[in-house]
């Protein structure tokens, strides 16, 4: 028979007082209310982040980049430079490097973008096995366009206007977000210590404030180690990709090396895109598919060694994240914020994990095999 213990006395269900039953029911409903409020708050926060993405994305990106650069700022301070001067010089150097790379790669990038239609025709010609499905799809789309009255008439008349509008529509928010990013980056690196010290003052007692400071310091340390190591690895990968493209015979090898280094910041998705790019450029360059597969296959071997052996060894076991969690985080934040969301997905995931480790510390039991 089921019994209930209260104040050391065992009671049968029939002997449970209405007060005890009412208190148990109230506690259950209170738990449901707490879970509901937490869920509503989480949904409201995500909705706010989505609606404020034009502001939130540059600020979070600035925080990530700042954590990479803060060790350099600290080193410059030890050399005798004031913190403000160090931050300004470092920011200026980064802007100059980015502008130099963009200027260097703008000509080959424009060349390949301008030949996109020719590249598509060449790929269609070489992939003969895909010609019939593509023709069928083209016929279906044409039939849908005729049925809905959205044919090709008037397309060329508005083509130039649409291009100008598209360029203006892209550049205007990009410039605004770029200025917001630089401002947030500079001010955070200058006032990082004050921001940390004052942000914990909202907590009620000293112990909570110390815990918050430990969490913030641990987040900054992990982000710095992760992206600092990853940046060095990606520079090496970009260099090797440039050499690979040159040896194989792909045009503009520096462009593909820089693209590989940038895309590798997005785990799984970035290298997959790079493999596809190398294959498409190979199809455009070489007469046979077997020759076009050379660069992608070697790149797959390189990224496999980097992702499964080199990077985990350099970062250590403490920095290793669950691959499935990383994949889900990238998918979710890419949906929320686009390509930049995919880039900041890993630091957001890392921040969440570090916070939970500090708030709910407990030893994980050793499970049987």
Helices and strands as residue ranges (DSSP letters): E 3-6, E 9-12, G 13-15, H 18-51, H 53-78, H 83-114, H 116-126, G 128-130, H 131-148, H 159-190, H 192-199, G 200-202, H 206-248, H 253-263, H 269-285, H 289-305, I 306-310, H 311-315, G 317-319, H 323-337, H 339-359
